[in-house]
Amino acid sequence: MNHLRLVWLVLAIWGAIHPMSYFLQWFNANGYDLMAMVDAWHVNAATSGLVWDLTIAAVALTLWVIVDALNQKKWQYLIAIPATFMIGVSCGLPLFLYLRSK
């Protein structure tokens, strides 16, 4: 395994675990209400800006994954899409780069 590929894998794992630890803390403190979490993301202009920044990045990544998967017939790339929307861009992007670097 080349060094950069290992970096992508480590970043994907870190991007899954670290942000999720904050989400779980929030859910444990506030209940498992996804809409309440979405409301919390929009408590001010700074957090709304960050949410939109990540949303646009997630959409761009999704389009890139779909186009690459279709062009290269590499259907395993598509796993980066649920990783992006169920975990976050911090997991989905390095996971896609890891898969792509084979």
C-alpha positions in Angstrom: 0.0 0.0 0.0 1.5 3.3 -1.0 1.8 6.0 1.7 -0.8 8.4 0.3 -3.3 5.6 0.1 -2.7 4.8 3.7 -3.2 8.6 4.5 -6.6 8.5 2.8 -7.6 5.4 4.8 -6.5 6.9 8.1 -8.4 10.2 7.3 -11.5 8.3 6.4 -11.4 6.4 9.7 -10.7 9.6 11.6 -13.4 11.4 9.7 -15.9 8.8 10.7 -15.0 8.5 14.4 -14.1 12.0 15.5 -17.1 13.9 14.3 -19.4 11.1 15.3 -18.2 11.3 18.9 -19.5 14.9 19.0 -22.8 13.9 17.4 -23.3 11.1 19.9 -22.5 13.5 22.8 -25.2 15.9 21.5 -27.8 13.1 21.0 -27.1 11.8 24.5 -27.6 15.2 26.0 -30.6 16.3 23.8 -32.3 13.1 22.8 -32.2 11.3 19.5 -34.1 13.9 17.5 -32.5 14.5 14.1 -34.6 17.6 13.4 -33.6 19.1 16.7 -30.0 18.6 15.6 -30.6 20.3 12.3 -32.2 23.2 14.2 -29.0 23.4 16.4 -26.9 23.6 13.3 -28.7 26.8 12.3 -28.6 28.7 15.6 -26.6 31.5 14.0 -25.2 32.8 10.7 -21.8 31.2 11.3 -23.1 27.7 11.9 -25.6 28.0 9.0 -22.7 29.1 6.7 -20.7 26.0 7.8 -23.7 23.8 7.2 -24.2 25.2 3.7 -20.4 24.9 3.0 -20.5 21.2 3.9 -23.7 20.6 2.0 -22.3 22.1 -1.2 -19.1 20.1 -0.8 -21.2 16.9 -0.2 -23.2 17.5 -3.4 -20.0 18.2 -5.4 -18.4 15.1 -4.0 -21.5 13.0 -4.8 -21.5 14.2 -8.4 -17.8 13.4 -8.7 -18.3 9.9 -7.3 -21.2 9.2 -9.6 -19.4 10.4 -12.7 -16.2 8.5 -11.8 -18.2 5.3 -11.0 -20.1 5.4 -14.3 -17.0 6.3 -16.4 -14.7 3.7 -14.8 -17.4 1.1 -14.0 -16.1 1.0 -10.4 -19.3 0.6 -8.5 -17.5 0.3 -5.2 -16.9 4.1 -5.4 -20.6 4.6 -4.7 -20.1 3.5 -1.0 -18.6 7.0 -0.5 -22.1 8.6 -1.1 -23.8 7.0 2.0 -20.6 7.6 3.9 -20.8 11.3 3.0 -24.5 11.8 3.9 -24.7 9.4 6.9 -21.3 10.2 8.5 -19.9 13.3 6.8 -17.7 14.8 4.1 -14.8 14.2 6.5 -15.3 10.4 5.9 -16.8 10.3 2.4 -14.1 12.3 0.7 -11.0 10.5 2.0 -12.9 7.1 1.6 -13.5 7.9 -2.1 -9.9 9.0 -2.6 -8.8 5.7 -0.9 -11.0 3.7 -3.2 -9.9 5.7 -6.2 -6.2 5.3 -5.4 -6.1 1.5 -6.0 
